[in-house]
Amino acid sequence: MIRYIDSDYAVAGQLAPEHMKQLADAGFRSVINNRPDGEESAQTPSAQMQAAAEAAGMQYVYLPVGAAYPAEGAAVTLKQELARLPRPILAYCRSGARSTTVYSLAKGAG
């Protein structure tokens, strides 16, 4: 399920490669993966997600957030990516919560 945080930034739970064309058809121009590779065995690796996103004509950024990847550090990078990436942007993780948190931190980052 996609949830809009701002008019041009949305979050979702785990996606699969087959969702990328649907996202592009829905108008998304960029995808951010906030889920570290290998978090769950059934999770699609970021390289495959990137290939599917790019095949659908979207930009893709792998920006993991988790125990080894603090949200504060990811927020600094996200702030830079927000200035660069075409919009609208969809960020995803397991449930959408990390993507929401990192976005909030990035918007507040000086």
Backbone as CSV, one residue per row, in Angstrom:
resi,resn,N_x,N_y,N_z,CA_x,CA_y,CA_z,C_x,C_y,C_z
1,MET,0.841,-1.183,0.000,0.000,0.000,0.000,0.884,1.243,0.000
2,ILE,0.588,2.163,-0.859,1.345,3.407,-0.992,0.696,4.482,-0.128
3,ARG,1.548,5.188,0.628,1.057,6.267,1.481,1.873,7.520,1.170
4,TYR,1.191,8.590,0.787,1.868,9.850,0.479,2.216,10.589,1.760
5,ILE,3.474,11.047,1.845,3.965,11.843,2.957,3.881,13.326,2.576
6,ASP,4.221,13.626,1.343,4.091,14.946,0.724,3.476,14.737,-0.648
7,SER,3.227,15.805,-1.350,2.593,15.679,-2.664,3.452,14.913,-3.667
8,ASP,4.769,14.889,-3.472,5.655,14.226,-4.431,6.581,13.198,-3.791
9,TYR,6.217,12.727,-2.588,7.018,11.719,-1.882,6.076,10.753,-1.179
10,ALA,6.231,9.472,-1.503,5.375,8.435,-0.925,6.238,7.305,-0.383
11,VAL,5.649,6.514,0.491,6.341,5.363,1.061,5.469,4.120,0.898
12,ALA,6.156,2.965,0.951,5.456,1.684,0.838,6.265,0.622,1.561
13,GLY,5.616,-0.508,1.806,6.306,-1.669,2.332,7.061,-2.362,1.212
14,GLN,7.607,-3.516,1.525,8.453,-4.257,0.587,7.811,-4.376,-0.794
15,LEU,8.615,-4.119,-1.806,8.192,-4.239,-3.191,8.915,-5.406,-3.839
16,ALA,8.471,-5.772,-5.011,9.101,-6.812,-5.817,9.396,-6.227,-7.196
17,PRO,10.284,-6.847,-7.955,10.619,-6.319,-9.276,9.403,-6.080,-10.169
18,GLU,8.409,-6.947,-10.069,7.231,-6.789,-10.933,6.396,-5.553,-10.604
19,HIS,6.626,-4.936,-9.461,5.903,-3.707,-9.109,6.458,-2.474,-9.821
20,MET,7.667,-2.555,-10.335,8.319,-1.359,-10.875,7.592,-0.764,-12.074
21,LYS,7.133,-1.616,-12.978,6.393,-1.086,-14.128,5.092,-0.434,-13.674
22,GLN,4.423,-1.034,-12.695,3.178,-0.459,-12.165,3.453,0.917,-11.547
23,LEU,4.561,1.035,-10.826,4.910,2.326,-10.222,5.191,3.367,-11.293
24,ALA,5.935,2.975,-12.320,6.219,3.904,-13.415,4.925,4.314,-14.117
25,ASP,4.040,3.344,-14.341,2.745,3.640,-14.978,1.906,4.573,-14.114
26,ALA,2.093,4.507,-12.798,1.365,5.382,-11.870,1.993,6.773,-11.790
27,GLY,3.125,6.962,-12.476,3.728,8.287,-12.546,4.987,8.482,-11.715
28,PHE,5.390,7.480,-10.937,6.618,7.635,-10.152,7.822,7.685,-11.075
29,ARG,8.765,8.549,-10.721,9.965,8.709,-11.540,11.226,8.250,-10.836
30,SER,11.145,8.040,-9.525,12.291,7.577,-8.745,11.842,6.631,-7.649
31,VAL,12.736,5.680,-7.307,12.492,4.718,-6.235,13.707,4.714,-5.312
32,ILE,13.444,4.754,-4.015,14.504,4.673,-3.010,14.253,3.431,-2.170
33,ASN,15.269,2.573,-2.079,15.187,1.355,-1.284,15.882,1.600,0.047
34,ASN,15.119,1.656,1.124,15.676,1.868,2.460,15.864,0.559,3.227
35,ARG,15.773,-0.549,2.557,15.876,-1.847,3.227,17.226,-2.496,2.946
36,PRO,18.003,-2.800,3.991,19.292,-3.466,3.768,19.100,-4.825,3.103
37,ASP,19.997,-5.146,2.168,19.962,-6.468,1.552,20.128,-7.542,2.622
38,GLY,19.427,-8.649,2.446,19.571,-9.792,3.326,18.827,-9.699,4.640
39,GLU,17.980,-8.698,4.789,17.232,-8.563,6.039,16.288,-9.759,6.250
40,GLU,15.727,-10.257,5.160,14.887,-11.456,5.173,15.262,-12.306,3.972
41,SER,15.114,-13.593,4.099,15.540,-14.493,3.023,14.712,-14.335,1.743
42,ALA,13.454,-13.993,1.858,12.583,-13.874,0.679,12.686,-12.515,-0.010
43,GLN,13.458,-11.634,0.539,13.579,-10.268,0.024,14.414,-10.256,-1.269
44,THR,13.970,-9.509,-2.255,14.710,-9.379,-3.511,15.914,-8.472,-3.299
45,PRO,17.115,-8.890,-3.741,18.307,-8.053,-3.585,18.179,-6.720,-4.326
46,SER,18.844,-5.717,-3.796,18.722,-4.369,-4.359,19.183,-4.309,-5.818
47,ALA,20.168,-5.097,-6.204,20.635,-5.061,-7.596,19.514,-5.462,-8.561
48,GLN,18.714,-6.448,-8.180,17.586,-6.855,-9.020,16.489,-5.797,-9.026
49,MET,16.273,-5.177,-7.874,15.272,-4.110,-7.801,15.704,-2.926,-8.660
50,GLN,16.987,-2.602,-8.616,17.506,-1.503,-9.429,17.330,-1.793,-10.913
51,ALA,17.657,-3.008,-11.331,17.505,-3.368,-12.746,16.048,-3.233,-13.185
52,ALA,15.123,-3.671,-12.348,13.694,-3.582,-12.687,13.234,-2.131,-12.731
53,ALA,13.678,-1.314,-11.793,13.295,0.102,-11.767,13.828,0.819,-13.003
54,GLU,15.084,0.576,-13.325,15.674,1.234,-14.493,15.042,0.746,-15.784
55,ALA,14.699,-0.544,-15.860,14.009,-1.064,-17.045,12.651,-0.406,-17.225
56,ALA,12.047,0.014,-16.112,10.745,0.697,-16.165,10.905,2.204,-16.388
57,GLY,12.154,2.672,-16.498,12.399,4.085,-16.791,12.524,4.985,-15.576
58,MET,12.737,4.381,-14.400,12.844,5.184,-13.182,14.282,5.213,-12.670
59,GLN,14.592,6.254,-11.910,15.855,6.334,-11.181,15.724,5.449,-9.945
60,TYR,16.856,4.940,-9.462,16.845,4.048,-8.301,18.003,4.394,-7.386
61,VAL,17.727,4.440,-6.077,18.763,4.706,-5.077,18.648,3.648,-3.983
62,TYR,19.775,3.022,-3.663,19.849,2.076,-2.547,20.403,2.833,-1.359
63,LEU,19.557,3.059,-0.350,19.913,3.841,0.831,19.406,3.087,2.065
64,PRO,20.136,2.016,2.457,19.651,1.168,3.545,19.616,1.865,4.897
65,VAL,18.626,1.477,5.692,18.468,1.961,7.062,18.216,0.726,7.924
66,GLY,19.008,0.579,8.962,18.869,-0.569,9.856,19.917,-0.490,10.941
67,ALA,20.130,-1.595,11.636,21.060,-1.613,12.762,22.459,-1.137,12.365
68,ALA,22.946,-1.555,11.219,24.289,-1.160,10.768,24.271,0.118,9.936
69,TYR,23.088,0.656,9.677,22.923,1.836,8.824,22.023,2.832,9.541
70,PRO,22.576,3.701,10.375,21.755,4.628,11.170,20.905,5.571,10.309
71,ALA,19.707,5.823,10.787,18.776,6.699,10.069,19.327,8.109,9.921
72,GLU,20.067,8.584,10.903,20.597,9.957,10.838,21.570,10.117,9.671
73,GLY,22.413,9.127,9.463,23.337,9.180,8.328,22.606,9.082,7.008
74,ALA,21.618,8.212,6.955,20.830,8.070,5.732,20.074,9.354,5.419
75,ALA,19.656,10.086,6.453,18.908,11.329,6.246,19.753,12.379,5.546
76,VAL,21.033,12.432,5.869,21.928,13.392,5.209,22.021,13.066,3.722
77,THR,22.201,11.785,3.414,22.258,11.370,2.011,20.924,11.584,1.319
78,LEU,19.841,11.272,2.013,18.514,11.461,1.409,18.274,12.917,1.063
79,LYS,18.692,13.810,1.921,18.508,15.235,1.634,19.178,15.605,0.308
80,GLN,20.359,15.075,0.057,21.062,15.318,-1.205,20.306,14.690,-2.375
81,GLU,19.815,13.475,-2.172,19.081,12.789,-3.240,17.763,13.495,-3.560
82,LEU,17.112,14.039,-2.552,15.863,14.761,-2.797,16.076,15.960,-3.705
83,ALA,17.243,16.562,-3.642,17.550,17.703,-4.502,17.869,17.262,-5.931
84,ARG,18.225,16.004,-6.106,18.681,15.505,-7.393,17.646,14.669,-8.149
85,LEU,16.892,13.872,-7.445,16.013,12.887,-8.088,14.769,13.511,-8.717
86,PRO,14.367,12.962,-9.865,13.088,13.398,-10.438,11.929,12.910,-9.573
87,ARG,10.894,13.693,-9.518,9.723,13.403,-8.691,8.523,13.075,-9.560
88,PRO,7.583,12.380,-8.998,7.440,11.921,-7.628,8.355,10.740,-7.317
89,ILE,8.631,10.604,-6.011,9.546,9.591,-5.487,8.755,8.626,-4.610
90,LEU,9.077,7.335,-4.726,8.526,6.332,-3.823,9.701,5.689,-3.081
91,ALA,9.658,5.717,-1.753,10.654,5.046,-0.925,10.006,3.843,-0.269
92,TYR,10.777,2.768,-0.133,10.205,1.588,0.509,11.195,0.930,1.463
93,CYS,10.630,0.180,2.399,11.374,-0.656,3.338,10.454,-1.833,3.660
94,ARG,10.584,-2.448,4.808,9.715,-3.588,5.121,8.255,-3.155,5.264
95,SER,8.026,-2.061,5.999,6.650,-1.621,6.253,6.364,-0.188,5.796
96,GLY,7.396,0.564,5.484,7.254,1.983,5.161,7.653,2.888,6.311
97,ALA,7.804,2.327,7.512,8.112,3.141,8.701,9.508,3.761,8.632
98,ARG,10.505,2.985,8.264,11.870,3.540,8.170,11.953,4.613,7.097
99,SER,11.281,4.372,5.986,11.290,5.360,4.902,10.653,6.663,5.354
100,THR,9.607,6.565,6.152,8.952,7.758,6.695,9.872,8.487,7.674
101,THR,10.518,7.743,8.551,11.425,8.341,9.551,12.594,9.052,8.892
102,VAL,13.219,8.400,7.928,14.379,9.007,7.262,13.964,10.266,6.510
103,TYR,12.801,10.243,5.898,12.312,11.428,5.193,12.086,12.580,6.172
104,SER,11.473,12.284,7.299,11.250,13.329,8.317,12.573,13.907,8.802
105,LEU,13.553,13.060,9.048,14.871,13.540,9.467,15.536,14.373,8.362
106,ALA,15.410,13.937,7.123,16.014,14.685,6.012,15.393,16.056,5.841
107,LYS,14.092,16.129,6.012,13.418,17.425,5.875,13.816,18.383,6.999
108,GLY,14.193,17.839,8.157,14.596,18.662,9.276,16.085,18.931,9.326
109,ALA,16.852,18.228,8.485,18.311,18.372,8.495,18.709,19.740,7.959
110,GLY,19.611,20.365,8.644,20.092,21.685,8.226,21.081,21.533,7.169
